[in-house]
Amino acid sequence: MKKNAFIKAVRSPGGLLTHKVILAMKITTFLLLVVLVQASAKSYSQITLNERNAPLEKVLKSIKKQTGYDILYDYNDVKNATVSIQVSDASLDQSLSICFKDLPISFKIIDKNVVVTKKEESLVDKVLDLVAPSVNVNGSVADENGPLAGVSVSIKGTNRVTTTDDKGRFFFRDVKENDIIIFSYIGYQSQEVIVKNKTTFNIKLEKNVTGLNDVVVVGYGNTQRKDLTGAVSTVAAKDIENVPFNTVDNALAGKAAGVQVTKSDGTPGGAVRIRIRGSSSLLGGNDPLYIIDGVPLQVQSNYVNPGYSLGSPMGDATSGGNSVVSNVGISGLSSSFINGLNSLGGLNPDDIESITILKDASSTAIYGSKAANGVVIITTKRGKNDMKPVITASYYATVSSQYNAPHLLDADQYKSLITEAAQNQVEYNTTSGNPLSDNADLILNHPDSFFGTANTNWIKEVTRTTVSHNAEVAVQGGSSSSKYFSSISYNSTPGVVKATDFQRISGKINLENDISKKFRFVTNIILGYTDQNIGDNAYAQALGARPDLSPYDASGNFLNFDQQGAQYTAYTNPVALLTATNNAKTVSLLGSVSAIYDITKDLQFKSSGSLNMLAYNQRNYTPSYLDIGSAYGNVANEGGIGGNSNRRMSDWFLENTLTYTKKFNAQNSLNVLVGQSYETTKASFFSATATGYPNDNVLTGLSSAVTPLYVTGDDPSMPQSYLLSFYARANYSLMDKYLFTFTGRTDGSSKFGPNNKFGYFPSGAVAWRISQENFLKNVKWIDDIKFRGSYGLTGNQNIGDQMYRTLFSPHSYAGSSALIPSQLGNNDIKWESTREADAGLDISLFDSRLTATVDYYNKQTSGDLLSFPVAPSSSYSSLLTNAVGIKNTGLEITVGGDIIRTTGFKWSSSVNVTFSKSIVTHLNPNADLTQISSLSGLETLPSFYGGNTALIQGKPLGIITGSYVTGIIKTQAEADAYQKKLGFFASYIPASIGDPMFRLDESTAAYGYEAPAINQTIGYGAPKYYGGITQGFTYKKFDLEFYFTYSVGGQLLWGDHAASTEFQGVANANASILNRYYPGNTNANEPRLILDYYDYSSSNLDVFSSSYLKLRTLTLSYDLSSSSWFKRAGMKNTSVFVSATNIFTITKYPGNDPEISDDPYSVTGGYFDVSNYPTIRTFSIGLKAGF
Amino acid sequence: MKNLNIKLLSFLLSLLILSACKKELNVYPTTSEVDGKVIVDEQSAFTVLNGIYYRFADVGVDRNNIPSLEWSDANEALPSCLAGTMSNSSQNWAPSGFNPQAYGADFQWIYGYNIVNAANGFLKNVAPVTAIPAAAKKQMIAEAKFLRAFGDTQLLLFYGQFYDVSSKYGIILRDEFVTSGNINLPRSTVGQCYTAILADLDAAIPDLPALNAHIYYANASAAKLLKARLLINRGAAGDYTEVVSLTNDIINNGPFALEGNTSDVFLSKGFSSKEVILGVQPFPNETWKFNNYQYYFQYTPTDTLVSLLKNDPRNQWVYKLANYYGTPTNQFTKYYSGDPDNIEQTPLSEESYAFRLTEAYLLEAEAITLANGDLPTAKTLLKTVEGHNGITDFTAVDNASSAAELQLLIVKEELKNFVGENGADWFALRRLPLATIQTIQPLLKIKDRFLLPIPYAEITENGTMIQNPSY
C-alpha cells in the first residue's frame, strides 16, 4: 500500500490521471479524431533526439518540450520502458513511431495532443506482422554541403547494413513496415527513421556540435556533459589535428583553463612542462597522471647520467659561464636530455580521439594517490560497428626555421668591446693595485696574436632550415559484432640545430569483439619507437664562441678553443661539438586487454590487464679532440670518452570494475562503480662509460674502448613497488537537476611504512542544474545553467621506493664489499595529501551558441615530503618527513560560442583565462633544499654560495634569486658613499663610477663592512594569468583557425643576458652588452665593462617580464571531399591544409622567446631562459584522404 | 548460475590479491639491504663489518666520483694544522681559526659518528644471527667494538674535555643503532666516555687476533695501543703505569718491529713493513692524497715543522722544495717518493697509517716521564725511535735532566714523527703545560682551544647539545 502511495505521489502529471479520466479522454479523443483527422502533425518536423537506453517517459517529455504537444499516457504503460532514439529534425509521427516500435502501445495525434493507448496485440497482429509485405526502400543522404558518400545505413536489430555511394544514394531490398533504418557517419549525429509506408528517404545528417549531451570520458567511465559534477576540460581530436606538433602535450597549450603548458625549447619532440592547477609536491613530481586508453603513465625523464660529465664537453653558456648558476656547474648535457626527451613521444597525436583533463578533487579522486597533480585522460581512436573499412592516409611536410635568431656581437664589436673592458681593467687596477690579468695583457699588448681575423656567425654555423615529413595510414571499420582500428605513422623531424633530430614510428591496434550478447573482449596496443639525436649544446656554445675565430685551423682541423684562453669560462668550439654523439632511442608499449561482461542489464563487470613498458637506450660519445668538463674547467680527453646506458621499465596493471547503472524512474537515476586495481612497477638500468677509443669515427662502440671508467646497473627479478587500490564512486541524479557524486579510494602502497601503508581519499560533489527548475525551464534561450561544488582529498605517492626504511648500501673497501648504513628510515612518513575545494558554474545559452564555464579552486597540499637535516651525530644527514605545505588557488574562465552561424559562414570563438596563485604555507627554514634541486642541475636553492631559486614560507613558488643591483654608480659622491659601506670589501669589487651598486648584507655593518647580499629575491617567475584564444572561421569548404596563447605577469631570468652583462672570460656576448655604461652612455642601467674582475652571478638586471601574446598556430584547411575529381578517384573525407606555428609574438621580453623553460620537471621554477635550443617557427602543408 | 560464478570468481580474485599484497606491499629493495635483515651468515656479517672499516678509512669520492680515502684531510692534515706543523692553503686551521661553522670543524665529528653508527648497526644486526661460527662471530664483534672505541676516542680527543674526567663536556655516547626515535642525545660526562670506551677496548682486546688477515684489519696490538693512547690522555691514577705495561706488551710480545729507517715505511715498503700495526687501504685508482699534497699544495709544511726538523735527516724527505706557480714552496712529501716538480703518482702515495709501532715506544717513554718513572729507560726508548729516523746525535736526550725536559723532547719527536699521519702529534702536544705548548704552537693560547667547536649543525638540530666553552 505504502509503496503504491509513494508511486502515485511522485507520478508525473500524466500518471496522476485516474482510469476514469483516461477512459473519458479516450472517448473524447476518438471523437476528436474523427473530426480533426486531417490535422496531422506530420508536417511538424523539428524533433531532435539523441538518447541511449533512456526512459521512455523522459523521451516523451522531451518531445513534448520540443513540439509543444501534450502527450497523454498512463504511467503504468511506460514506466519500465526504455528507448534508444537518434533523430534529427524528425516529424512527430516518425519520432513517436520509433519510440513505441517495440512496445504494445499505439498513439494518435489529435490537434495539439498525442494520446497514447495500450495496444492489445492479438495473435493476428503478430501473424500479420510476420507476413507483412516487404518493400524496397531507397533514398539519399546529404549534409549541408551536399551528398555524403560512405554513410553506413543499417536496419536496427539486424545485421543488414549498406553504405551510400558517391552520390550519397542507398538502396535496401525487403524492408518491413516497422523496421527502423539507422544512418550513421563519423563526425555526424546518427539518425533513425521508421519505414512505415514510405519508400524514399532523403536524409540530411547534422554535424556533431559540442553540446550538453556530448559524452565526456571520465575516470573509469563516461558521462554526459550535462551530468558532470566536477571541473573537467575536454579537448577534441579536431582541435589538435592539422598542426604538426610532434607530441600531444605540446598541442594542449592554451586549450584548457587551469592547465599551464610550456614547451621547454625548440628541441624536436622535446619535453613539455604541464601543470594542472599549479605544483603541489616537492619530491613527488608535478606532472599530471596520464591515462592513455585506461593505462596509467607517469611522465619522467629517462636520462641516465653516464658520469664523467661525458658528452658534455662543457656546461652550457649560462652555467659554464658562471651566470644563472652562481657556482659553476656542469649541466649542459643533462639539461639537453631533460628538455629533449618526452615520455609521450611514442604516441602519435593523430591517433587521439579525445582528451579529458580532470582538475578538481571530485573528478580525480577515483585515481586517489596518483591524482594530486590532476589527470589527463587520453582516448585513442577505435573501430565502429557496422562500418565499411575506411582507409585514411595523410601526409604533411613541415619547413622549420629558427624563430628570432639572437643578436650577438660581430667580430668588430667584439674586439672593440673587449678591448674597452681590458682598458677599464687597467684603470681599475691602478686604484686596486692588482696586476694586469693574463687576458687583459694579451688583448692590450699583443692584440695581433690574440685576435683572430675571422668574422664567424656561429649561430649560422650550427643552425639550419629543415624539412620534416610525417606520413600515416589508418584503417577503421567493423561489423555488427566486432570493430577495429589500426594505424601506423612515421615522423622524421630534423632539428633546427644541426646534428639534432627526432624520428618516430608509431603504431596502434584496437580490436573489439562481441563474443556473445553479454560478453565483449577488447584489445588495445599502442607501440612507439623514437630515435632522437639530442645534440651537445652546440647552440648554447655558439652564443659564447668568439666571432673573431673560425671553426677550423689552417690545416682544416677543428680549432681548439682551449688554446684561446677560455679555459675557465668553459667554452669550446661549437662546430666541433656537432660531431659528438648523444643519441636516445625509446621503445614504448602501452597495451591492454579487457573483458567486459554484462551480468544484468544494469550491472557490468570489466576486467582488464595492461602493461606500460619502455625500453630506453642512450649512447654518448665525445671525440678525443673535445675536452671534457669538470668542476675546474676543461680536462683533456685522451682517446675519447663514450658510454652506453639503458633503462627498462615495466608497469603492470590488473583492474576489475563493477558498474551498476540504473534509472529507477524519471526522478532517480544512479550510477555506481566499484573497482579494485593492482599495480607493479619494475625498472632496471645499466650504464657503462669507458675511455681510450682507437679513433673518433668508426670504433666508438663500447667494446673498442681500453679503460672502463664507470659501470653501474640494476636488474631486479621482482617489481620494486606495488600499489593496491580499492575505489568506489556513486553518481546520483535526482529529477535531472540535482546531481551528486561521491568517490572514495583506498590505496595501499609499498612506498610507505607499516604505520601508513594505506591512504584514504574521499571526495564529494554536488551540482544543481538551476535551468531545470520551473522558473527557468521555459526560458527558451537557456539551454543549461549548472552550479557545481566539490571537495575532496587526493594524494601523491610518486616518490622513491623504500624511502621509509633504514638501509645499508653496497660499497667496497680494501677490495671487498662493504655495507654502509646510508639512509635513516622513518616509519611515520605518510601520504602527501591535497585537499581541494572547487566551485563552478556552467552556462549554455542560445542553443549552445554561447557557453561559459567558471571555476574557482582552492588546493591545499599538506604533509609534502622533504628530507630535513638531522644532527650530524646521527651519522645521517637527513630524515624524510611530511612537513611542507603548498597552497594553490585560482580562477578559471572559459567563454566560447558561435558569433556568426549562417549556412555558408561560421565564426566561432573561444577564450580561456586562468588566474592562479601559489604560496608555500609551511616550510621549516632549516630544511636542506638542495635535495630538490632540478634534474637539469641548472636550478640551485639558497646555499652558502648563493642560489638562483628559493622556497620560502609565505612566498609563492617560482621565486628567482640572485644578487640585487640597486643602481649604477653615476657620481663620485655615490661611489664614496657606497665604498664606505663596503668597508674592506671595496678592495674586492669594483665600486667606482659605472660600476653596479649591490644591495648589501647589513648584518656585518657593526664590523665595519657590508658585503653584497646573496640569495635576494629578484623575480617571480609564475604568471598572474594565462590562457588561450581561438578564432575559427568556416566559409563553405574553407576552415581557418587562429590560435593564440598568452601569459601575463610572469618573469624570466634571461641566461644569455646574465652571461653578457660582463664578458665571461673572453667569450662573446649578446648584443645587449652594448647597453653598458661608458662615457658615451652615462644614462646606462647596466655596468661598465671590466675584464676578469666581476664574479658576476645573475641579478635583477637579468630578469625580464615574460608577458606575451603569441599567435601559436594558424591553420587553413580546405575540404576536397565533394570535388568530383576526388570522388571519381574514390576518395572520401579528403582535405588539404596549410598551417604555421609561432607566427608572431607580442612581448617586451628581449630574449628570443618568452615561452621557454629550463626544466619541465622543476618544482621550484623552470623560469630560466638558458638558450640550449632555439625556438622554431614552422610552415606545414598536408593532405588527408580517406578511401 | 553464470552470474554467481563470476561474482564468486571476482571475490576470490580480490581475496587472492589482498593476501598476496600483504607481502608485496612490504617489498624489499634490490639495490640496498634493510636494517634487521642485513646479516644472515658469516659472509654478510663480514660485509657489514667491512662497512665499519670503510667508515674508519673515511672513504669519499673525488670530483669524478672515484671512491677515495679522505683520511688524509681529517686525520693527517687537520691535527697537524692544529699542532702548527702544517697549514691549509685555503682555510685557517690553527686552533684560533675555528668557529662552529668553519670548514673542517665537523670533519672529525662526522668521521667519528660514522664509525660509531656503522659499528652499532653491525652489533645490532649480528647479535641475533646464530648461523655464524662462534669464534668468527666473537672476533668480528671484537673488531666492531675496537672500531667503535676508535671513533669515540677521536670524538673525545677532538671535541671533549678529555683532560678532566669530571667535566660535563664529553661526547654523545651512542650504543644503539640510530633510529628516527633516538637521533638527538645529550652529551655524556667525560668520565662516562672514558668508561664506555675502555669497556669496548677491554671487551675487544682478548678476542682480537695477534695479526688479522690483513694489516688494514684490526688486531690486538692496535687495540692495546689505542687504549694506551686513551689512558695517557686521561692521566688518572694508575693510567701511566698501565700505558707502560700496555706498550711494553706491544713492543715485546707483539709481532711488530721498528723499520730500519722510518722513511722506508712511507716511501718503499708500505704495509709490508713490520712496523705498521694498522693501515688504511686506499682504492687502486684513487689520486686524492697525491692531488692534495703534490698537485694542489692544499696542505703544506709550516716553518714550525721546518725548524723542528732542523739538523734532522727527515728534512730530506718529509718535505721538499718545489715550484708552485713560480714560487718556491715546501711540498709535503712524506708519502711521495717522486720528483716534487714533475709530479707523477708513486705507488705508496695514497697509503695511510692509523697505528705504527713507533707510537708505542714514544707513549711508553712519555708515560714513564709523566709517572716519574725511570728516565734512562725512557731515554733509551726515545733514542731507539730517533735512531730509526737516522739521528745519530743524542746529546739533547742525554742532557735532559728532568722528567719535564725529557717529556718535551718526546713530544717534539711525536710532532715530527707523526706529522700529517694520524693525529698522535696533536694529542701529544696538548699533554705539555700550556706555557710550553706556546713555545711550539703560539696560536694555542687558552686550554679551551684544545677542543674544536661542536659543529653548528649539531647545535641547531640537536636541542640537547651544549657548545664547548669559549665558542
Interface residues (C-beta under 8 A of the other chain):
Chain A: G307 Y308 Y597 I599 T600 F605 S607 S630 A631 Y632 L654 N656 L658 Q676 Y678 T680 L709 Y710 D714 P716 M718 P719 Q720 S721 Y722 L724 G748 S749 S750 P754 K757 D801 Q802 R805 T806 L807 F808 S809 P810 H811 S812 Y813 A814 G815 S816 S817 A818 L819 I820 P821 S822 Q823 L824 G825 N826 N827 D828 P869 V870 A871 P872 S873 S874 S875 Y876 L879 N926
Chain B: N3 I6 K7 S10 L13 S14 I17 L18 C21 E24 L25 N26 V27 Y28 P29 T30 T31 S32 E33 V34 D35 V38 S44 F46 T47 V48 N50 G51 Y53 Y54 R55 A57 V59 R63 N64 N65 P67 D106 W109 I110 Y113 N114 V116 N117 A118 G121 I172 R174 F177 V178 T179 S180 I183 N184 L185 H214 Y216 Q281 P455 A457 E458 T460 E461 N462 M465
